[in-house]
Amino acid sequence: MTERGGPSKRGFTAATWLFATALVVLIALGAWWSVYFQRALERELDFEREGLRRTAGLYAAQLMVSRTAVGPSAMPGDERFEIRAIVGAIPPLAYPFGRNSGADGHEDTPLVVAPTQATVDALHDGYSRKRRMLFGEATLLFVLLAVVVAMLYRLVRSERRFRDETEAFLGRVTHEMKTPLAGIKAVLQTIELGRMPGDQQREMVRSALREVDREEHLIQNLILAQRIRAQSSPLATDHVDLAELLRQFHGHRQPFVETSGGVLELEAGEGLAVRGDAPAVRTILDNLVDNAQKYGATRITIRALPDGDTVRVEVVDDGMGFDPTRAESLFRPFVRSRDERAAARQGTGLGLSISRSLAHGMGGSLRADSGGEGQGATFELRLPAMQTDGGK
């Protein structure tokens, strides 16, 4: 068994191109945004530096006009600036206003008004903080936009997958429902002619009844799928005599399996009882046996035995089997086989998914195992055990 389904190639390609285009636009927008605000921060830094330079020039002009004899010291009234002697080139933010008197050992050196080192450091620290904040905000915005784009991409893919699966599902359901009806109609038309011997007529009626059972099983699966999807009508957790249920199921299904050239065997001891819902258990068994027949099984064995506080029911077949790595994917809705031998007998793709949901609804589990393709399959159903009247 291999997986079949998913969005069409055209839909997948369109969604991929949409995502790629959105991602390119997002990257371009993020790059433009980062460059724009980076330049804005640089212009703001240049503006603040120019403000300090002009303020220093005003203080220098005042000192020149007042001709006050001052030496290197803090600028009176403004701690952002200082008066100091300069040896060498005058810094870009400093303004000269006189000559040093030589009291500090640097005779006849220019005196300038300049921002203090603390002021310059604070200016650059503020610029660095704004850059980090800009980088953080840009990263957060980019991540949020990427998440939105990824969600949109997933939504587009999911919508296309749902549409494709719905179309395929409706086609399969229509086919599955028409086939039994065609058989029943043929039987009724033959009987209407009144030219059939009694023994053959009885066989034809039994065949029609089997088709009715097949149709009923399909409708039951559809109803259960809707119940599970709507999460309505919870399953009962009553005492179920599993041994008796299995015997009845075996007696009912054995003729159907034998008609298709197969064998249905039952290995179950007495006194097995579980907590669950009897119709749900029968539906699970119906789906597992149907699945085995669809995929080429000629011998199907139902084996039930106690296992701790649970009862383990195994449905073992000698059919096509599957790759063990795909075991979990079999329980997803609409997953079917590509094998040509099974193509004519494939169902709706809901049976195993419904069966696992029913098992979980009764507090149990359902798992699949296979040695590989062509080596048959084993489906293991576990349900909570209950004591019988005998205590076992």
N, C-alpha and C positions, 0 to 999 in steps of 0.2 A: 504494500500500500504506500503510495506516495501522495504528497500534498497537492491539492489542486484548488485554485481560487485566487483571490487577490484582484487588484485593479487591472484593467486592460492596459496593454502596452502603450496605447495612445494616451490614456488618462494619466498613466505614470509619467510619461515623457512631458506632458503639458504641465503637470504639477512640479516636476523637477525644474523645468525652465522657468516657471513662475517663481519658485524659491530662489533659483540662482540669480534672476534679475533683481528680485527684492534685496538679496544679499549684497549685490554689487552697488545698488543704489544706497543701501544702508552704509556701506563702507565709504562711499564717496561723500555722503552727507556727514558722516562722523569726521572724516578727514577735513572737510571744509569748515565744519564747526570748530574743530580743534585749532586749525590755522587762524581762523578769524579771531577767536578769543585770545589766542597766544599773542597775536599782534596787538590786540586791544590792551593786554596787560603791559606789553612793551611800551606802547604809547603812553600809558598811565605812568609807568616808571620814568620815562623821559620827561613827562610833564612835571612830576614831583621833583626831579633833579633840577630842572630848569627853574622851578620855584625857589629851591634852596639857593641856586646860583644868583638869582636876581635879589633875593633877600640879603645875601652876603654883599652884593654890590651896593645896596642901599645903605647898609651899615658902614661900609667902607667910605662911601661918599659923605656920610654924616661926620665921621671921624676926621676926614680931610678938611671939611668946612670948619669944624670946631677947633682944629689944630691942637687937640688935646694930646699931651705927652703921655702915652701909655706904653706899657711893655707887654710881653706875652702873658695872657691871662684869659679868663672866661669873659665872654661878651656881656657887658652889663645889661641886665634885663631880659636876656634870651639865652637860656642854657643850651640851645641847639647849636650855637656858634661859639667860636673861640678866636682869640687874637694870638697869633704865633708868628715867630720869625721863620723865614723860609730860606733854606740853603739849597740852591739849585733851581730847577724849573718850578714854576708856580702851578699848583694843582688846578684841574679844570673848574672846580667849584669854589675856588678862593679868589679874593679880590685884594690887590695891594692898596695901601693907603698912606704909607710912610716908610721911614727908615728906622732900624733898631738903634738904640742909643749905645749899645755895647755892654750894658749891665749884665747880660747873661752870657758874656763870653763870645757872642757872635756880633762883633762890631760892624756897623754899617750894612746890615743885612735887611732885606725888605720885610716889613710887617704886613700880614694879610689877615683878612676876616674870612674864615672858612668853617664849614660844618664840622662839628666834632666827629671823632671816629664812631662814637656810640650812635650819633644821628644817622650816619651813613650805613652802619651795620643794621640799624632798625629799619631803614628804608629797604635794604636788600632782603632782610628777613621777611618783611611783609610781602615783598614781591615773590619770594620763594614759597611762602605759605599759600598765596593766591594761585601760584602755578600748580602746587600739589592739589589744592581744592579743585581747580579746573580739571586736572587729570582724573581725579576721583569721580567728579560729576560726569565727565565724558565717558569714563569706563562704565559707570552705572547706567547711564542713558543708553550706551551701545548694547550692554547686556540685556536691558529691558526690551529694546527694540528687536534684538536677535531672538529673544524668547517669544515675542509677539509674532515675528515672522515664522519661527519654527512651529508655533501653534497653528497659525494659518495654514502652513504647509501640511501639517498633520490633518487638519480639518478637511482640506481639499482632497488629500489622499483617502481619508476615511469616507468622505462623501462619494467619491468615485468608486471605492471598493464596495460600499453599501449598495450603490446603484447597480453595479455589475453583478453582485451576489444576489440581489433581489430579482433581477431579470433572470438570472440562471436558475434561481430557486423556483420562481413561478413556472418556468418551463419544465423543470423536473417534476414539480407537483402535478402539473397538468398531465404530463405523460404517465406518472404513477397512478393517477386517478382514472385516466381513460383506459388503461390496459385491463384492470379487473372488470370495468363496466362493459368493455367490448366482449370479454369472455362470458359474462353473465347474459348479455344480450344474445350471443350466439346460441347458448344453451336454451334460453327461452324460445327463440325462434325455431330451434330444432324440435323441441317438445310440442310446440304449437302445430307443427305439421302432422303429428300423431302417427308417424311411420317408424318409430324407434321401438325395439324390443324392450321389455320391462327391465331386464338386467342392465342393459346399456343406459337406459333412462335413469336408473338409480345412480349409476356411476357419473353420469353427466350432472345430476343434481348435486352429488357430493363435490364434484369439481366446482360448480357454481358457488356452493357454500364456502369452499376454500377461498374463492375470489372475494366473497363478501367479507370473510375474516381479514383478508389482506387489506381490503378497502377500509374496514373498521379500524385496523391497526394504524394505518396511515392517518386517518382522521384523529385518532386518539393521540398520536404524536404531535400533530399540529395544535390540538387543544392544550396539551401539556406544555408545549413550547410557549404558547401565549400566557398560560398561567405562570410559568416560571419567569417570563419577561416582565409581567405585571406584578410579580411577587404577591399574588393573591391566592386565596384558598390554600393555606399551609397544609402540609402532609400530616396525616394521622400518625401517631406513635403507639399503636395498639399491639397487643400480643398476636403474633402471627405464627401459626404452626407451619414452619418452613418445610418440614418433611412432607406433609400432606399437600402443600402448595406445589412442591416440586413434582410429586407424583401426578397431580392433576395436569400440570403443565406438560409433563412428558407425554402423558396419554393424549393430550390435545395436539401437540406439535409433531409427534412422531409420524403420523400419516403424511403430513406436509413434506417432511424431510425425505421420507421414503419415496414419495411421488417424484421427487427430483433426483432419485438415485443415490441418496445418502443414508446415513445411519445416525440416529440420535440415541445416545446411551445416558443412563442415569446411575450415579453412585452416591447414595445418600443414606445415612443410617436413620434409625428411629429416634424420636424425641427431640429433634432439632427445632428450636423456636427462637425467634428474633423479635425485637421491638421495631416496628415499622408500619408501613402502609401496604396491605396485600396487593391492591391494584398496581401500585407503583413498582413493587417487586416483580410482578408478572410483566409489566411493561419493559423493565430492564432486561429480563430474560428474553422476551420477544425480540428486542432490539439486538441483543448479543447473538442470538441464534440466526436472525435475519442477516446480520453483518457477516457471520461465518459463511452462510450459504452464498451471499453475493460475491465473496472473494474465494470461491472455489473449494470450499471444504466438502469432503465426502464423508468424514467421520467427525461427529461433534459429541463431546463428552461433558456432561454437567456433573460436577463433583462437589459435594457439600460436606464440610467437616468442622467441628468446633476448634477454635484457636484462641485460648485464653478467655477473655471477656467478650470475644466476638465470634461470629460464625463466618467462615470463609467459603464462598461459593465460587468455583472456578468453571469457566466455560472454555474448554480446550478444543481447538480444531486443527486440522491438517491442511489448511488452505494456503493462500499465497504468503502470509506473513508480512512483515514490514521491517524497515530499518529501525533498530532499537532507538536511535537518536530522534526518531519522529514520533515516539510513543505519545508524548503529551499533545502534539499537534493534532492527533486523531480526534481529540475531544473538543476541538474548536468547531463552531457551527460551520456548515457548508464545506467541510474538508472531505474530499473523496479521493478515489484512486484514479490514476491515469492508465492503469493496465487495460489493454484492449480486451482481454478475456472477461473483465468485469464491467466493461463499458455498457453492455446491454442490460446489466442488472443493477446498476447504481441507483440508489434512492435519493432522498431529499438532502442528505448530508446532515440531518439533525439527530439521528438516532443515538449516537454515542454521546453527543453533547447533552441531550435530554437525560440520558441514563445517568451520567455523572451528577447532574444537578439533582436528580431524584435521590441518588445515593447520599449526597451531602445533606439533602433535606431530611433524611431519616437518621442523620447522625453517623452515617457510614462513609465508605469510600469506594472508588472504582478506579482501577489502574489496568494498563495493558503491558504486555511483554511478548517478545518474539526473539527467536534466535537469529533472525534475518529473513530476507525475502526468500520465499519458497520453503520456509521451515515452520509454517503454521504460526498460530497466535494463541495466547492465553489471556483472558480477561478475568481479573480477580475482583469480586464484589465482597466487601466486608460490611456486616451489619451487627449492631449491638445484640449480644446474646441475652436470652431470657430463660429462666428456669421453667421446666415443665412441672407437671403435678408430681412427678417422681423425684424432683429435686435435681435433675441432671439436664 
